[in-house]
Amino acid sequence: MKILVINCGSSSLKYQLIDSETESVLAKGLCERIGIDGALTHQPAGKDKIKSTPAMPDHKTAIGIVIDQLTDKENGVVESLDEIGAVGHRIVHGGEKFTKSCLITDEVIKEVEECSVFAPLHNPAGLIGVRACQELMPGLPMVAVFDTTFHQTMPKEKYVYPIPYEYYKKYGVRKYGAHGTSHKYVSTRMNEILGRYNTKLITCHIGNGASISAINEGVCVNTSMGLTPNAGLMMGSRCGDMDATVVTYMMRELECTPEEMDTILNKQSGLLGISGLSSDSRDIEDGMKIGNPRCTLAQKMFTNRIIDHIAKYYVELGGCDAIVFTAGIGENSIHT
């Protein structure tokens, strides 16, 4: 069976087509800078990467482009969509409801929508991918794999917030974490490299969205993201941790609604808010090269918050055997 794996991030879409019998990757690719100017990298197995810059104003458009690439007569790897047997979707937030992957049904979609308040940049993007695939491949089994499930092993004192306890019981306000599929994979792979599993690891998923996890013997004991993916580290357009009273103070000063403040914190802050230039780390680095002081400030703030969390988790774990960096910035930027 051929399985299409879709990972819709806040400004990107990664995909792979996998032969489940041989576990070989038939094709893979990346749509990035979605909502900015669009860039596509598509690579059929055994062939060179094919790069292009199609317009990608939203994730739905990107999904359509991916399907076109997979079925392209010259560079595609399947003659038709009938050859694909299932689709796996990465969904960021499953709340406390989902503790493992599940088959996507109308009820699951409804519950993921309800969790969108906790992941406003990601759950809607993930559901766009689900609905686009349902429309283009009707009747095909689809599975949701949640970022939050890996972090369900955190002890209660790590995930309950120091606010009235009934908010947790009544409204589900607690730390959930995100990027769980990434933290689980890279920690498992690091243990394979070390040749043992009684390890203490700090895994750093540093991309447009970023998080760090403390992992003891393969189990997550703490992570930087919280109720929503807008917690912990400074990110591309998200503020991360800060004094909570900044929110209420600025709402009064700006006379803005909760929805408007949510947009500011999730889409106008982070690297974008400080640099005034872009949410993309590569643009920030280019700005640094020409002496843009706000880009330099943004990069220093970004790096310092990563250092702070690594140091924190080193102490919590009582040392560590390895620090792992992954995701677009973590894998490619020497400035982080």
C-alpha positions as CSV (number, residue, x, y, z in Angstrom):
1,M,0.0,0.0,0.0
2,K,1.2,3.5,-0.8
3,I,0.6,6.0,2.0
4,L,0.6,9.8,1.6
5,V,1.8,11.6,4.7
6,I,0.9,15.3,5.0
7,N,2.3,17.7,7.6
8,C,0.7,21.2,7.5
9,G,2.7,23.7,9.6
10,S,1.9,27.3,10.2
11,S,3.8,28.4,7.0
12,S,4.8,25.1,5.4
13,L,3.6,21.8,4.2
14,K,5.9,18.7,4.1
15,Y,4.8,15.5,2.4
16,Q,6.1,12.0,1.6
17,L,4.6,9.2,-0.4
18,I,5.7,5.9,1.3
19,D,5.4,2.3,0.2
20,S,4.2,0.7,3.5
21,E,5.4,-2.8,2.5
22,T,9.1,-1.8,1.9
23,E,9.0,1.4,4.0
24,S,10.7,3.1,1.1
25,V,10.0,6.8,0.3
26,L,8.7,7.1,-3.3
27,A,8.7,10.9,-3.3
28,K,9.0,13.7,-0.8
29,G,8.8,17.4,-0.9
30,L,8.3,20.7,0.9
31,C,6.0,23.7,0.3
32,E,7.3,26.6,2.2
33,R,6.7,30.3,2.7
34,I,3.0,29.7,2.4
35,G,1.2,33.0,2.5
36,I,4.4,34.9,1.7
37,D,5.7,34.2,-1.8
38,G,5.7,30.4,-2.1
39,A,8.5,27.9,-2.8
40,L,8.2,24.2,-3.7
41,T,10.8,21.4,-3.6
42,H,9.7,18.1,-5.0
43,Q,12.0,15.0,-5.2
44,P,11.0,11.7,-6.7
45,A,13.1,8.8,-5.3
46,G,16.4,8.5,-7.1
47,K,16.0,11.8,-8.9
48,D,17.3,15.3,-8.4
49,K,15.2,17.8,-6.5
50,I,12.9,19.9,-8.6
51,K,12.4,23.5,-7.3
52,S,9.8,26.0,-8.4
53,T,8.0,29.0,-7.0
54,P,4.3,28.6,-7.6
55,A,2.0,31.0,-5.8
56,M,0.8,29.5,-2.5
57,P,-1.5,32.0,-0.8
58,D,-2.9,29.2,1.5
59,H,-2.6,25.6,2.5
60,K,-5.4,24.4,0.2
61,T,-3.6,25.7,-2.8
62,A,-0.4,23.9,-1.6
63,I,-2.2,20.6,-1.2
64,G,-3.4,20.8,-4.8
65,I,0.1,21.5,-6.0
66,V,1.4,18.5,-4.1
67,I,-1.1,16.2,-5.7
68,D,-0.2,17.6,-9.2
69,Q,3.4,16.8,-8.5
70,L,2.8,13.3,-7.4
71,T,0.7,12.5,-10.5
72,D,2.7,14.6,-13.0
73,K,3.4,12.6,-16.2
74,E,7.1,13.5,-16.2
75,N,8.1,13.7,-12.6
76,G,5.3,12.0,-10.7
77,V,5.5,8.6,-9.0
78,V,1.9,7.4,-9.4
79,E,-0.3,7.3,-12.5
80,S,-3.4,8.2,-10.6
81,L,-4.6,8.9,-7.1
82,D,-6.2,5.4,-7.1
83,E,-2.8,4.0,-6.3
84,I,-2.7,5.8,-2.9
85,G,-4.3,3.6,-0.2
86,A,-4.4,6.0,2.8
87,V,-3.4,9.4,4.0
88,G,-1.8,10.3,7.3
89,H,-2.3,13.8,8.6
90,R,-0.2,15.5,11.3
91,I,-2.6,17.4,13.7
92,V,-1.0,19.6,16.3
93,H,-3.5,19.7,19.1
94,G,-5.7,16.8,20.4
95,G,-6.3,18.2,23.8
96,E,-6.8,15.5,26.5
97,K,-9.3,13.7,24.3
98,F,-6.8,12.0,22.0
99,T,-4.0,9.9,23.5
100,K,-3.1,8.1,20.3
101,S,-3.5,8.3,16.5
102,C,-7.0,7.6,15.2
103,L,-9.1,7.2,12.0
104,I,-10.5,10.5,10.9
105,T,-14.3,10.7,11.1
106,D,-16.7,13.6,11.1
107,E,-16.7,13.4,14.9
108,V,-12.9,13.5,15.0
109,I,-12.9,16.6,12.7
110,K,-15.4,18.3,15.0
111,E,-13.3,17.6,18.1
112,V,-10.1,18.8,16.3
113,E,-12.0,22.0,15.4
114,E,-12.9,22.4,19.1
115,C,-9.2,22.2,19.9
116,S,-8.3,24.8,17.3
117,V,-8.7,27.5,20.0
118,F,-5.5,26.0,21.4
119,A,-3.7,25.8,18.1
120,P,-5.1,28.6,15.9
121,L,-2.2,28.5,13.4
122,H,-2.0,24.8,13.0
123,N,-5.3,22.8,13.6
124,P,-7.1,24.9,10.9
125,A,-4.2,24.3,8.5
126,G,-4.2,20.6,9.3
127,L,-8.0,20.4,8.7
128,I,-7.6,22.2,5.4
129,G,-5.2,19.4,4.4
130,V,-7.8,16.8,5.6
131,R,-10.7,18.4,3.7
132,A,-8.7,19.0,0.6
133,C,-7.6,15.3,0.5
134,Q,-11.2,14.2,1.3
135,E,-12.4,16.3,-1.7
136,L,-9.7,15.1,-4.1
137,M,-9.6,11.5,-2.8
138,P,-13.1,10.7,-1.6
139,G,-13.5,7.5,0.4
140,L,-9.8,7.1,1.1
141,P,-9.0,6.2,4.8
142,M,-7.3,9.0,6.6
143,V,-5.6,9.0,10.0
144,A,-4.8,11.8,12.4
145,V,-1.5,11.7,14.2
146,F,-1.4,14.2,17.1
147,D,1.5,16.3,18.3
148,T,0.2,16.4,21.8
149,T,0.1,12.6,22.6
150,F,3.9,12.2,23.2
151,H,3.7,14.8,26.0
152,Q,0.9,13.1,27.9
153,T,3.6,11.4,30.1
154,M,4.5,14.7,31.8
155,P,3.9,14.6,35.5
156,K,1.0,16.7,36.7
157,E,3.1,19.3,38.4
158,K,4.6,20.1,35.0
159,Y,1.4,20.6,33.1
160,V,-1.0,22.3,35.5
161,Y,-0.8,26.1,35.5
162,P,-0.6,28.1,38.8
163,I,-4.1,29.6,38.3
164,P,-7.4,28.6,39.9
165,Y,-7.5,24.8,39.6
166,E,-11.1,24.7,38.4
167,Y,-9.9,26.3,35.1
168,Y,-8.0,23.1,34.4
169,K,-11.0,20.9,35.4
170,K,-13.7,22.9,33.7
171,Y,-11.9,24.4,30.7
172,G,-9.0,22.1,30.1
173,V,-6.4,24.9,30.7
174,R,-3.1,23.1,31.0
175,K,0.2,22.5,29.2
176,Y,-0.2,20.1,26.3
177,G,3.0,20.7,24.3
178,A,3.3,20.2,20.5
179,H,5.8,18.9,17.9
180,G,5.4,15.5,19.7
181,T,5.9,13.4,16.5
182,S,9.2,15.2,15.9
183,H,10.5,15.0,19.5
184,K,9.5,11.3,19.7
185,Y,11.3,10.4,16.4
186,V,14.5,12.3,17.0
187,S,14.8,11.0,20.6
188,T,14.3,7.5,19.4
189,R,16.8,7.9,16.7
190,M,19.3,9.5,19.1
191,N,19.0,6.5,21.4
192,E,19.6,4.2,18.5
193,I,22.8,6.1,17.7
194,L,23.9,6.0,21.3
195,G,23.1,2.3,21.5
196,R,21.0,2.5,24.7
197,Y,17.7,3.8,26.0
198,N,18.6,4.8,29.6
199,T,19.4,8.3,28.3
200,K,18.6,11.9,29.2
201,L,18.0,13.9,26.1
202,I,17.1,17.5,25.2
203,T,15.5,17.7,21.8
204,C,15.2,21.1,20.1
205,H,12.7,21.4,17.3
206,I,13.6,24.8,15.9
207,G,11.6,26.1,12.9
208,N,9.1,28.8,12.2
209,G,7.4,27.1,15.2
210,A,9.8,26.0,17.8
211,S,9.8,23.9,21.0
212,I,12.2,22.0,23.3
213,S,11.6,18.9,25.2
214,A,13.3,17.1,28.1
215,I,13.2,13.3,27.6
216,N,14.2,10.7,30.2
217,E,14.6,7.1,29.0
218,G,12.3,7.8,26.0
219,V,9.6,9.5,28.0
220,C,8.8,13.2,27.8
221,V,9.0,14.8,31.3
222,N,8.7,18.5,30.2
223,T,8.3,20.6,27.1
224,S,8.3,24.3,26.2
225,M,5.0,24.7,24.4
226,G,1.9,24.9,26.6
227,L,-1.9,25.2,26.3
228,T,-1.2,26.4,22.7
229,P,1.8,26.4,20.4
230,N,2.3,30.1,21.4
231,A,4.3,29.3,24.5
232,G,7.9,28.8,25.4
233,L,10.3,29.9,22.7
234,M,10.1,33.1,20.6
235,M,9.2,31.9,17.1
236,G,8.6,33.2,13.5
237,S,5.5,35.2,14.3
238,R,4.6,34.0,17.8
239,C,5.8,35.7,21.0
240,G,6.3,32.7,23.3
241,D,6.7,33.2,27.0
242,M,6.3,36.7,28.5
243,D,4.7,38.5,31.4
244,A,1.0,37.6,31.1
245,T,0.0,41.1,32.2
246,V,1.4,42.5,29.0
247,V,-1.7,41.0,27.3
248,T,-4.2,42.8,29.5
249,Y,-2.2,46.0,29.6
250,M,-2.0,46.2,25.8
251,M,-5.6,45.2,25.3
252,R,-6.6,48.3,27.3
253,E,-4.1,50.6,25.6
254,L,-5.0,49.4,22.1
255,E,-8.7,49.0,22.9
256,C,-8.6,45.7,21.0
257,T,-10.7,42.5,21.3
258,P,-9.4,39.1,22.4
259,E,-9.5,38.0,18.8
260,E,-7.4,41.0,17.7
261,M,-4.9,40.4,20.5
262,D,-4.7,36.7,19.5
263,T,-3.7,37.8,16.0
264,I,-1.0,40.1,17.4
265,L,0.5,37.4,19.6
266,N,0.3,34.6,17.0
267,K,0.8,36.3,13.7
268,Q,2.5,39.7,14.3
269,S,5.1,38.9,17.0
270,G,8.3,36.9,17.3
271,L,10.9,37.4,14.6
272,L,8.4,39.3,12.5
273,G,7.4,41.7,15.3
274,I,10.9,42.5,16.4
275,S,12.6,42.7,13.0
276,G,9.7,44.4,11.3
277,L,10.9,42.5,8.2
278,S,9.9,38.9,8.1
279,S,8.9,35.8,10.1
280,D,11.4,33.7,8.1
281,S,14.8,33.1,9.7
282,R,16.6,33.3,6.4
283,D,15.3,36.8,5.8
284,I,16.5,37.8,9.3
285,E,20.0,36.4,8.6
286,D,20.1,38.3,5.3
287,G,19.1,41.5,7.3
288,M,21.9,40.9,9.7
289,K,24.4,40.7,6.9
290,I,23.6,44.2,5.8
291,G,23.6,45.5,9.3
292,N,19.9,45.8,10.1
293,P,19.9,46.3,13.9
294,R,16.4,45.0,14.4
295,C,17.2,41.8,12.6
296,T,20.3,41.4,14.9
297,L,18.2,42.1,18.0
298,A,15.6,39.6,16.8
299,Q,18.2,36.9,16.2
300,K,19.8,37.5,19.6
301,M,16.5,37.3,21.4
302,F,15.6,34.1,19.5
303,T,18.9,32.4,20.4
304,N,18.8,33.5,24.1
305,R,15.5,31.9,24.6
306,I,16.7,28.6,23.2
307,I,19.7,28.7,25.5
308,D,17.4,29.5,28.5
309,H,15.3,26.4,27.9
310,I,18.3,24.1,27.2
311,A,19.8,25.2,30.5
312,K,16.5,24.7,32.4
313,Y,16.0,21.2,31.1
314,Y,19.6,20.3,31.8
315,V,19.0,21.1,35.4
316,E,15.7,19.3,35.5
317,L,17.1,16.1,34.0
318,G,20.2,16.2,36.2
319,G,22.5,16.4,33.2
320,C,22.0,15.1,29.7
321,D,23.6,12.6,27.3
322,A,22.8,14.5,24.1
323,I,21.2,17.7,22.7
324,V,19.4,17.2,19.4
325,F,18.6,19.9,16.9
326,T,16.0,19.4,14.2
327,A,13.5,21.2,11.9
328,G,14.3,23.9,9.3
329,I,16.3,26.3,11.5
330,G,17.8,23.7,13.8
331,E,19.1,21.7,10.9
332,N,20.3,24.5,8.7
333,S,21.2,27.7,10.6
334,I,24.6,28.1,12.2
335,H,23.4,31.3,13.8
336,T,20.9,29.6,16.2
